[in-house]
Amino acid sequence: MTKLVALTILGRFYIYAIHGYATEVMFTAVWEFVVNFNMKLPGVTSIWSFPIYGISVLVVEQLYLILDAHKIPLIVRALVYTIWTYCWEFSTGFVLRQFDACPWDYTPFEGDFMGLVTLEYLPLWYFGAIFVERVIIFYTRRIYLGPPIEKMPDVQLVISSGTLEASRKNI
């Protein structure tokens, strides 16, 4: 029987970071189109967004496990995730600003606080948090590593005492 191993924290960090990084690039491209009608859709971000998103979603993942275990409704969980997101964005932006390295500046927005966060993004962060929980975290926590599939013909997956295992089908 071949054991499959759950993705490590480093593996999940990588997936979460890549997701955040790519989402940011797509968001800035769409924003550029909506605001400036730029059909080239130039999406940009900073390399700082990679660890910022990776760590943030790892924290959201842990919040999800705790809140869901206590049967907290999704709308409340999403609010907690959004509050965390604002705290994290402010904190990381504040630290990066000390080194003149903060890649964002929300001072042109009406609802900004110190140019580091803005209330105008609240609906995006809220619904984005729901998407992250229901799709990104949901599927990432179901990724298991094992031998390449081509080396496992006629494999049957079995969950045994909380561990996903692969065994050959009896033909």
CNS distance restraints for C-alpha pairs under 8 A (distance, minus, plus):
assign (resid   1 and name CA) (resid 165 and name CA) 6.90 0.50 0.50
assign (resid   1 and name CA) (resid 166 and name CA) 5.92 0.50 0.50
assign (resid   1 and name CA) (resid 167 and name CA) 4.69 0.50 0.50
assign (resid   1 and name CA) (resid 168 and name CA) 7.25 0.50 0.50
assign (resid   2 and name CA) (resid 146 and name CA) 7.49 0.50 0.50
assign (resid   2 and name CA) (resid 165 and name CA) 6.02 0.50 0.50
assign (resid   2 and name CA) (resid 166 and name CA) 5.07 0.50 0.50
assign (resid   2 and name CA) (resid 167 and name CA) 6.16 0.50 0.50
assign (resid   3 and name CA) (resid 146 and name CA) 6.80 0.50 0.50
assign (resid   3 and name CA) (resid 163 and name CA) 7.97 0.50 0.50
assign (resid   3 and name CA) (resid 164 and name CA) 6.88 0.50 0.50
assign (resid   3 and name CA) (resid 165 and name CA) 4.72 0.50 0.50
assign (resid   3 and name CA) (resid 166 and name CA) 6.12 0.50 0.50
assign (resid   4 and name CA) (resid 144 and name CA) 5.69 0.50 0.50
assign (resid   4 and name CA) (resid 145 and name CA) 5.34 0.50 0.50
assign (resid   4 and name CA) (resid 146 and name CA) 4.81 0.50 0.50
assign (resid   4 and name CA) (resid 163 and name CA) 7.72 0.50 0.50
assign (resid   4 and name CA) (resid 164 and name CA) 5.87 0.50 0.50
assign (resid   4 and name CA) (resid 165 and name CA) 5.53 0.50 0.50
assign (resid   4 and name CA) (resid 166 and name CA) 6.89 0.50 0.50
assign (resid   5 and name CA) (resid 144 and name CA) 5.20 0.50 0.50
assign (resid   5 and name CA) (resid 145 and name CA) 5.06 0.50 0.50
assign (resid   5 and name CA) (resid 146 and name CA) 6.52 0.50 0.50
assign (resid   5 and name CA) (resid 164 and name CA) 7.57 0.50 0.50
assign (resid   6 and name CA) (resid 141 and name CA) 7.53 0.50 0.50
assign (resid   6 and name CA) (resid 142 and name CA) 7.39 0.50 0.50
assign (resid   6 and name CA) (resid 143 and name CA) 6.22 0.50 0.50
assign (resid   6 and name CA) (resid 144 and name CA) 4.43 0.50 0.50
assign (resid   6 and name CA) (resid 145 and name CA) 6.26 0.50 0.50
assign (resid   7 and name CA) (resid  11 and name CA) 5.67 0.50 0.50
assign (resid   7 and name CA) (resid  12 and name CA) 6.41 0.50 0.50
assign (resid   7 and name CA) (resid 140 and name CA) 7.92 0.50 0.50
assign (resid   7 and name CA) (resid 141 and name CA) 7.23 0.50 0.50
assign (resid   7 and name CA) (resid 143 and name CA) 5.95 0.50 0.50
assign (resid   7 and name CA) (resid 144 and name CA) 5.64 0.50 0.50
assign (resid   7 and name CA) (resid 145 and name CA) 6.59 0.50 0.50
assign (resid   8 and name CA) (resid  12 and name CA) 6.27 0.50 0.50
assign (resid   9 and name CA) (resid  13 and name CA) 5.96 0.50 0.50
assign (resid  10 and name CA) (resid  14 and name CA) 6.19 0.50 0.50
assign (resid  11 and name CA) (resid  15 and name CA) 6.43 0.50 0.50
assign (resid  12 and name CA) (resid  16 and name CA) 6.08 0.50 0.50
assign (resid  12 and name CA) (resid  58 and name CA) 7.54 0.50 0.50
assign (resid  12 and name CA) (resid 140 and name CA) 6.63 0.50 0.50
assign (resid  12 and name CA) (resid 141 and name CA) 7.75 0.50 0.50
assign (resid  13 and name CA) (resid  17 and name CA) 5.90 0.50 0.50
assign (resid  13 and name CA) (resid  54 and name CA) 4.87 0.50 0.50
assign (resid  13 and name CA) (resid  55 and name CA) 6.65 0.50 0.50
assign (resid  13 and name CA) (resid  57 and name CA) 7.71 0.50 0.50
assign (resid  13 and name CA) (resid  58 and name CA) 6.44 0.50 0.50
assign (resid  14 and name CA) (resid  18 and name CA) 6.03 0.50 0.50
assign (resid  14 and name CA) (resid  54 and name CA) 6.50 0.50 0.50
assign (resid  15 and name CA) (resid  19 and name CA) 6.07 0.50 0.50
assign (resid  15 and name CA) (resid  54 and name CA) 7.56 0.50 0.50
assign (resid  15 and name CA) (resid 140 and name CA) 7.51 0.50 0.50
assign (resid  16 and name CA) (resid  20 and name CA) 6.19 0.50 0.50
assign (resid  16 and name CA) (resid  53 and name CA) 6.57 0.50 0.50
assign (resid  16 and name CA) (resid  54 and name CA) 4.85 0.50 0.50
assign (resid  16 and name CA) (resid  57 and name CA) 6.07 0.50 0.50
assign (resid  16 and name CA) (resid  58 and name CA) 7.44 0.50 0.50
assign (resid  16 and name CA) (resid 136 and name CA) 7.53 0.50 0.50
assign (resid  17 and name CA) (resid  21 and name CA) 5.99 0.50 0.50
assign (resid  17 and name CA) (resid  49 and name CA) 7.71 0.50 0.50
assign (resid  17 and name CA) (resid  50 and name CA) 4.89 0.50 0.50
assign (resid  17 and name CA) (resid  51 and name CA) 6.18 0.50 0.50
assign (resid  17 and name CA) (resid  52 and name CA) 7.47 0.50 0.50
assign (resid  17 and name CA) (resid  53 and name CA) 5.02 0.50 0.50
assign (resid  17 and name CA) (resid  54 and name CA) 3.79 0.50 0.50
assign (resid  17 and name CA) (resid  55 and name CA) 7.58 0.50 0.50
assign (resid  17 and name CA) (resid  57 and name CA) 7.91 0.50 0.50
assign (resid  18 and name CA) (resid  22 and name CA) 6.00 0.50 0.50
assign (resid  18 and name CA) (resid  50 and name CA) 6.66 0.50 0.50
assign (resid  18 and name CA) (resid  54 and name CA) 7.58 0.50 0.50
assign (resid  19 and name CA) (resid  23 and name CA) 5.97 0.50 0.50
assign (resid  20 and name CA) (resid  24 and name CA) 6.05 0.50 0.50
assign (resid  20 and name CA) (resid  49 and name CA) 7.34 0.50 0.50
assign (resid  20 and name CA) (resid  50 and name CA) 6.95 0.50 0.50
assign (resid  20 and name CA) (resid  53 and name CA) 5.25 0.50 0.50
assign (resid  20 and name CA) (resid  54 and name CA) 7.22 0.50 0.50
assign (resid  21 and name CA) (resid  25 and name CA) 6.41 0.50 0.50
assign (resid  21 and name CA) (resid  45 and name CA) 7.29 0.50 0.50
assign (resid  21 and name CA) (resid  49 and name CA) 6.05 0.50 0.50
assign (resid  21 and name CA) (resid  50 and name CA) 5.59 0.50 0.50
assign (resid  21 and name CA) (resid  53 and name CA) 7.14 0.50 0.50
assign (resid  22 and name CA) (resid  26 and name CA) 6.23 0.50 0.50
assign (resid  23 and name CA) (resid  27 and name CA) 5.96 0.50 0.50
assign (resid  24 and name CA) (resid  28 and name CA) 6.13 0.50 0.50
assign (resid  24 and name CA) (resid  43 and name CA) 7.72 0.50 0.50
assign (resid  24 and name CA) (resid  44 and name CA) 7.39 0.50 0.50
assign (resid  24 and name CA) (resid  45 and name CA) 6.42 0.50 0.50
assign (resid  25 and name CA) (resid  29 and name CA) 6.22 0.50 0.50
assign (resid  25 and name CA) (resid  43 and name CA) 4.41 0.50 0.50
assign (resid  25 and name CA) (resid  44 and name CA) 4.94 0.50 0.50
assign (resid  25 and name CA) (resid  45 and name CA) 5.81 0.50 0.50
assign (resid  26 and name CA) (resid  30 and name CA) 6.21 0.50 0.50
assign (resid  26 and name CA) (resid  43 and name CA) 5.72 0.50 0.50
assign (resid  27 and name CA) (resid  31 and name CA) 6.00 0.50 0.50
assign (resid  27 and name CA) (resid  43 and name CA) 7.13 0.50 0.50
assign (resid  28 and name CA) (resid  32 and name CA) 6.01 0.50 0.50
assign (resid  28 and name CA) (resid  42 and name CA) 7.35 0.50 0.50
assign (resid  28 and name CA) (resid  43 and name CA) 4.87 0.50 0.50
assign (resid  28 and name CA) (resid  44 and name CA) 6.16 0.50 0.50
assign (resid  28 and name CA) (resid  45 and name CA) 7.82 0.50 0.50
assign (resid  29 and name CA) (resid  33 and name CA) 6.41 0.50 0.50
assign (resid  29 and name CA) (resid  41 and name CA) 4.45 0.50 0.50
assign (resid  29 and name CA) (resid  42 and name CA) 4.91 0.50 0.50
assign (resid  29 and name CA) (resid  43 and name CA) 3.92 0.50 0.50
assign (resid  29 and name CA) (resid  44 and name CA) 7.21 0.50 0.50
assign (resid  30 and name CA) (resid  34 and name CA) 6.16 0.50 0.50
assign (resid  30 and name CA) (resid  41 and name CA) 6.39 0.50 0.50
assign (resid  30 and name CA) (resid  43 and name CA) 7.66 0.50 0.50
assign (resid  31 and name CA) (resid  35 and name CA) 5.93 0.50 0.50
assign (resid  32 and name CA) (resid  36 and name CA) 5.48 0.50 0.50
assign (resid  32 and name CA) (resid  37 and name CA) 6.67 0.50 0.50
assign (resid  32 and name CA) (resid  38 and name CA) 5.93 0.50 0.50
assign (resid  32 and name CA) (resid  41 and name CA) 6.40 0.50 0.50
assign (resid  32 and name CA) (resid  42 and name CA) 7.02 0.50 0.50
assign (resid  32 and name CA) (resid  43 and name CA) 7.75 0.50 0.50
assign (resid  33 and name CA) (resid  37 and name CA) 4.20 0.50 0.50
assign (resid  33 and name CA) (resid  38 and name CA) 4.54 0.50 0.50
assign (resid  33 and name CA) (resid  39 and name CA) 6.09 0.50 0.50
assign (resid  33 and name CA) (resid  40 and name CA) 7.95 0.50 0.50
assign (resid  33 and name CA) (resid  41 and name CA) 6.04 0.50 0.50
assign (resid  34 and name CA) (resid  38 and name CA) 7.77 0.50 0.50
assign (resid  38 and name CA) (resid  42 and name CA) 7.85 0.50 0.50
assign (resid  45 and name CA) (resid  49 and name CA) 6.95 0.50 0.50
assign (resid  45 and name CA) (resid 103 and name CA) 7.66 0.50 0.50
assign (resid  46 and name CA) (resid  50 and name CA) 7.83 0.50 0.50
assign (resid  46 and name CA) (resid 103 and name CA) 6.27 0.50 0.50
assign (resid  47 and name CA) (resid  51 and name CA) 7.96 0.50 0.50
assign (resid  48 and name CA) (resid  52 and name CA) 6.33 0.50 0.50
assign (resid  48 and name CA) (resid 103 and name CA) 7.90 0.50 0.50
assign (resid  49 and name CA) (resid  53 and name CA) 5.83 0.50 0.50
assign (resid  50 and name CA) (resid  54 and name CA) 6.10 0.50 0.50
assign (resid  51 and name CA) (resid  55 and name CA) 5.88 0.50 0.50
assign (resid  52 and name CA) (resid  56 and name CA) 6.04 0.50 0.50
assign (resid  52 and name CA) (resid  92 and name CA) 7.40 0.50 0.50
assign (resid  53 and name CA) (resid  57 and name CA) 6.05 0.50 0.50
assign (resid  54 and name CA) (resid  58 and name CA) 6.33 0.50 0.50
assign (resid  55 and name CA) (resid  59 and name CA) 6.33 0.50 0.50
assign (resid  56 and name CA) (resid  60 and name CA) 6.28 0.50 0.50
assign (resid  56 and name CA) (resid  85 and name CA) 7.14 0.50 0.50
assign (resid  56 and name CA) (resid  88 and name CA) 7.11 0.50 0.50
assign (resid  57 and name CA) (resid  61 and name CA) 5.94 0.50 0.50
assign (resid  57 and name CA) (resid 132 and name CA) 7.85 0.50 0.50
assign (resid  58 and name CA) (resid  62 and name CA) 6.46 0.50 0.50
assign (resid  59 and name CA) (resid  63 and name CA) 6.17 0.50 0.50
assign (resid  60 and name CA) (resid  64 and name CA) 5.98 0.50 0.50
assign (resid  60 and name CA) (resid  81 and name CA) 6.17 0.50 0.50
assign (resid  60 and name CA) (resid  84 and name CA) 7.94 0.50 0.50
assign (resid  60 and name CA) (resid 133 and name CA) 7.80 0.50 0.50
assign (resid  61 and name CA) (resid  65 and name CA) 6.39 0.50 0.50
assign (resid  61 and name CA) (resid 133 and name CA) 7.34 0.50 0.50
assign (resid  61 and name CA) (resid 137 and name CA) 6.45 0.50 0.50
assign (resid  62 and name CA) (resid  66 and name CA) 6.34 0.50 0.50
assign (resid  63 and name CA) (resid  67 and name CA) 5.90 0.50 0.50
assign (resid  63 and name CA) (resid  81 and name CA) 7.66 0.50 0.50
assign (resid  64 and name CA) (resid  68 and name CA) 5.62 0.50 0.50
assign (resid  64 and name CA) (resid  77 and name CA) 7.20 0.50 0.50
assign (resid  64 and name CA) (resid 133 and name CA) 7.28 0.50 0.50
assign (resid  65 and name CA) (resid  69 and name CA) 6.05 0.50 0.50
assign (resid  66 and name CA) (resid  70 and name CA) 6.55 0.50 0.50
assign (resid  67 and name CA) (resid  71 and name CA) 6.40 0.50 0.50
assign (resid  67 and name CA) (resid  72 and name CA) 5.39 0.50 0.50
assign (resid  67 and name CA) (resid  77 and name CA) 6.71 0.50 0.50
assign (resid  68 and name CA) (resid  72 and name CA) 5.62 0.50 0.50
assign (resid  68 and name CA) (resid  73 and name CA) 7.67 0.50 0.50
assign (resid  72 and name CA) (resid  76 and name CA) 6.61 0.50 0.50
assign (resid  72 and name CA) (resid  77 and name CA) 6.46 0.50 0.50
assign (resid  73 and name CA) (resid  77 and name CA) 6.24 0.50 0.50
assign (resid  74 and name CA) (resid  78 and name CA) 5.99 0.50 0.50
assign (resid  74 and name CA) (resid 130 and name CA) 7.66 0.50 0.50
assign (resid  75 and name CA) (resid  79 and name CA) 6.38 0.50 0.50
assign (resid  76 and name CA) (resid  80 and name CA) 6.35 0.50 0.50
assign (resid  77 and name CA) (resid  81 and name CA) 6.20 0.50 0.50
assign (resid  78 and name CA) (resid  82 and name CA) 6.07 0.50 0.50
assign (resid  78 and name CA) (resid 126 and name CA) 5.93 0.50 0.50
assign (resid  78 and name CA) (resid 127 and name CA) 7.55 0.50 0.50
assign (resid  78 and name CA) (resid 129 and name CA) 5.76 0.50 0.50
assign (resid  78 and name CA) (resid 130 and name CA) 5.79 0.50 0.50
assign (resid  79 and name CA) (resid  83 and name CA) 6.21 0.50 0.50
assign (resid  79 and name CA) (resid 126 and name CA) 6.52 0.50 0.50
assign (resid  80 and name CA) (resid  84 and name CA) 6.19 0.50 0.50
assign (resid  81 and name CA) (resid  85 and name CA) 6.06 0.50 0.50
assign (resid  81 and name CA) (resid 126 and name CA) 7.52 0.50 0.50
assign (resid  81 and name CA) (resid 129 and name CA) 6.19 0.50 0.50
assign (resid  82 and name CA) (resid  86 and name CA) 6.25 0.50 0.50
assign (resid  82 and name CA) (resid 122 and name CA) 7.52 0.50 0.50
assign (resid  82 and name CA) (resid 125 and name CA) 5.85 0.50 0.50
assign (resid  82 and name CA) (resid 126 and name CA) 5.41 0.50 0.50
assign (resid  82 and name CA) (resid 129 and name CA) 6.65 0.50 0.50
assign (resid  83 and name CA) (resid  87 and name CA) 6.25 0.50 0.50
assign (resid  84 and name CA) (resid  88 and name CA) 5.99 0.50 0.50
assign (resid  85 and name CA) (resid  89 and name CA) 5.92 0.50 0.50
assign (resid  85 and name CA) (resid 125 and name CA) 7.42 0.50 0.50
assign (resid  86 and name CA) (resid  90 and name CA) 5.99 0.50 0.50
assign (resid  86 and name CA) (resid 117 and name CA) 6.71 0.50 0.50
assign (resid  87 and name CA) (resid  91 and name CA) 6.00 0.50 0.50
assign (resid  88 and name CA) (resid  92 and name CA) 5.95 0.50 0.50
assign (resid  89 and name CA) (resid  93 and name CA) 5.83 0.50 0.50
assign (resid  89 and name CA) (resid 116 and name CA) 7.13 0.50 0.50
assign (resid  89 and name CA) (resid 117 and name CA) 6.74 0.50 0.50
assign (resid  90 and name CA) (resid  94 and name CA) 5.89 0.50 0.50
assign (resid  90 and name CA) (resid 116 and name CA) 5.40 0.50 0.50
assign (resid  90 and name CA) (resid 117 and name CA) 5.93 0.50 0.50
assign (resid  91 and name CA) (resid  95 and name CA) 6.25 0.50 0.50
assign (resid  92 and name CA) (resid  96 and name CA) 6.06 0.50 0.50
assign (resid  93 and name CA) (resid  97 and name CA) 5.91 0.50 0.50
assign (resid  93 and name CA) (resid 102 and name CA) 5.45 0.50 0.50
assign (resid  93 and name CA) (resid 103 and name CA) 7.96 0.50 0.50
assign (resid  93 and name CA) (resid 104 and name CA) 7.69 0.50 0.50
assign (resid  93 and name CA) (resid 116 and name CA) 5.87 0.50 0.50
assign (resid  94 and name CA) (resid  98 and name CA) 6.63 0.50 0.50
assign (resid  94 and name CA) (resid 102 and name CA) 7.59 0.50 0.50
assign (resid  94 and name CA) (resid 116 and name CA) 7.05 0.50 0.50
assign (resid  95 and name CA) (resid  99 and name CA) 7.29 0.50 0.50
assign (resid  95 and name CA) (resid 102 and name CA) 7.96 0.50 0.50
assign (resid  96 and name CA) (resid 100 and name CA) 6.32 0.50 0.50
assign (resid  96 and name CA) (resid 101 and name CA) 4.87 0.50 0.50
assign (resid  96 and name CA) (resid 102 and name CA) 4.69 0.50 0.50
assign (resid  97 and name CA) (resid 101 and name CA) 5.44 0.50 0.50
assign (resid  97 and name CA) (resid 102 and name CA) 4.79 0.50 0.50
assign (resid 104 and name CA) (resid 115 and name CA) 7.93 0.50 0.50
assign (resid 104 and name CA) (resid 116 and name CA) 7.06 0.50 0.50
assign (resid 105 and name CA) (resid 115 and name CA) 4.99 0.50 0.50
assign (resid 105 and name CA) (resid 116 and name CA) 5.99 0.50 0.50
assign (resid 106 and name CA) (resid 112 and name CA) 5.74 0.50 0.50
assign (resid 106 and name CA) (resid 113 and name CA) 7.86 0.50 0.50
assign (resid 106 and name CA) (resid 114 and name CA) 7.89 0.50 0.50
assign (resid 106 and name CA) (resid 115 and name CA) 4.26 0.50 0.50
assign (resid 106 and name CA) (resid 116 and name CA) 5.95 0.50 0.50
assign (resid 106 and name CA) (resid 117 and name CA) 6.31 0.50 0.50
assign (resid 106 and name CA) (resid 118 and name CA) 6.25 0.50 0.50
assign (resid 107 and name CA) (resid 112 and name CA) 5.86 0.50 0.50
assign (resid 107 and name CA) (resid 113 and name CA) 7.66 0.50 0.50
assign (resid 107 and name CA) (resid 114 and name CA) 6.99 0.50 0.50
assign (resid 107 and name CA) (resid 115 and name CA) 4.30 0.50 0.50
assign (resid 107 and name CA) (resid 116 and name CA) 7.80 0.50 0.50
assign (resid 108 and name CA) (resid 112 and name CA) 7.74 0.50 0.50
assign (resid 108 and name CA) (resid 115 and name CA) 7.93 0.50 0.50
assign (resid 109 and name CA) (resid 118 and name CA) 6.75 0.50 0.50
assign (resid 109 and name CA) (resid 120 and name CA) 7.37 0.50 0.50
assign (resid 110 and name CA) (resid 118 and name CA) 7.67 0.50 0.50
assign (resid 110 and name CA) (resid 120 and name CA) 7.61 0.50 0.50
assign (resid 111 and name CA) (resid 118 and name CA) 4.96 0.50 0.50
assign (resid 111 and name CA) (resid 119 and name CA) 4.86 0.50 0.50
assign (resid 111 and name CA) (resid 120 and name CA) 5.95 0.50 0.50
assign (resid 112 and name CA) (resid 116 and name CA) 6.99 0.50 0.50
assign (resid 112 and name CA) (resid 117 and name CA) 5.49 0.50 0.50
assign (resid 112 and name CA) (resid 118 and name CA) 3.93 0.50 0.50
assign (resid 112 and name CA) (resid 119 and name CA) 6.34 0.50 0.50
assign (resid 112 and name CA) (resid 120 and name CA) 7.87 0.50 0.50
assign (resid 113 and name CA) (resid 117 and name CA) 5.54 0.50 0.50
assign (resid 113 and name CA) (resid 118 and name CA) 6.18 0.50 0.50
assign (resid 118 and name CA) (resid 122 and name CA) 7.55 0.50 0.50
assign (resid 121 and name CA) (resid 125 and name CA) 6.16 0.50 0.50
assign (resid 122 and name CA) (resid 126 and name CA) 6.00 0.50 0.50
assign (resid 123 and name CA) (resid 127 and name CA) 6.10 0.50 0.50
assign (resid 124 and name CA) (resid 128 and name CA) 5.65 0.50 0.50
assign (resid 125 and name CA) (resid 129 and name CA) 5.90 0.50 0.50
assign (resid 126 and name CA) (resid 130 and name CA) 6.65 0.50 0.50
assign (resid 127 and name CA) (resid 131 and name CA) 6.33 0.50 0.50
assign (resid 128 and name CA) (resid 132 and name CA) 6.09 0.50 0.50
assign (resid 129 and name CA) (resid 133 and name CA) 6.19 0.50 0.50
assign (resid 130 and name CA) (resid 134 and name CA) 6.00 0.50 0.50
assign (resid 131 and name CA) (resid 135 and name CA) 5.57 0.50 0.50
assign (resid 131 and name CA) (resid 136 and name CA) 6.99 0.50 0.50
assign (resid 132 and name CA) (resid 136 and name CA) 4.76 0.50 0.50
assign (resid 132 and name CA) (resid 137 and name CA) 5.94 0.50 0.50
assign (resid 133 and name CA) (resid 137 and name CA) 5.11 0.50 0.50
assign (resid 133 and name CA) (resid 138 and name CA) 6.26 0.50 0.50
assign (resid 134 and name CA) (resid 138 and name CA) 5.51 0.50 0.50
assign (resid 135 and name CA) (resid 139 and name CA) 5.98 0.50 0.50
assign (resid 136 and name CA) (resid 140 and name CA) 5.92 0.50 0.50
assign (resid 137 and name CA) (resid 141 and name CA) 5.93 0.50 0.50
assign (resid 138 and name CA) (resid 142 and name CA) 6.84 0.50 0.50
assign (resid 139 and name CA) (resid 143 and name CA) 6.78 0.50 0.50
assign (resid 147 and name CA) (resid 151 and name CA) 6.61 0.50 0.50
assign (resid 147 and name CA) (resid 152 and name CA) 7.25 0.50 0.50
assign (resid 148 and name CA) (resid 152 and name CA) 6.98 0.50 0.50
assign (resid 149 and name CA) (resid 153 and name CA) 7.21 0.50 0.50
assign (resid 152 and name CA) (resid 168 and name CA) 7.83 0.50 0.50
assign (resid 153 and name CA) (resid 168 and name CA) 7.62 0.50 0.50
assign (resid 154 and name CA) (resid 168 and name CA) 5.76 0.50 0.50
assign (resid 154 and name CA) (resid 169 and name CA) 5.62 0.50 0.50
assign (resid 155 and name CA) (resid 166 and name CA) 6.14 0.50 0.50
assign (resid 155 and name CA) (resid 167 and name CA) 5.55 0.50 0.50
assign (resid 155 and name CA) (resid 168 and name CA) 4.57 0.50 0.50
assign (resid 155 and name CA) (resid 169 and name CA) 5.69 0.50 0.50
assign (resid 156 and name CA) (resid 166 and name CA) 5.46 0.50 0.50
assign (resid 156 and name CA) (resid 167 and name CA) 5.14 0.50 0.50
assign (resid 156 and name CA) (resid 168 and name CA) 5.73 0.50 0.50
assign (resid 156 and name CA) (resid 169 and name CA) 5.60 0.50 0.50
assign (resid 157 and name CA) (resid 164 and name CA) 6.77 0.50 0.50
assign (resid 157 and name CA) (resid 165 and name CA) 5.62 0.50 0.50
assign (resid 157 and name CA) (resid 166 and name CA) 4.38 0.50 0.50
assign (resid 157 and name CA) (resid 167 and name CA) 6.32 0.50 0.50
assign (resid 158 and name CA) (resid 164 and name CA) 5.71 0.50 0.50
assign (resid 158 and name CA) (resid 165 and name CA) 5.08 0.50 0.50
assign (resid 158 and name CA) (resid 166 and name CA) 6.00 0.50 0.50
assign (resid 158 and name CA) (resid 167 and name CA) 7.31 0.50 0.50
assign (resid 159 and name CA) (resid 163 and name CA) 5.41 0.50 0.50
assign (resid 159 and name CA) (resid 164 and name CA) 4.36 0.50 0.50
assign (resid 159 and name CA) (resid 165 and name CA) 5.95 0.50 0.50
assign (resid 160 and name CA) (resid 164 and name CA) 6.33 0.50 0.50
assign (resid 160 and name CA) (resid 165 and name CA) 6.97 0.50 0.50
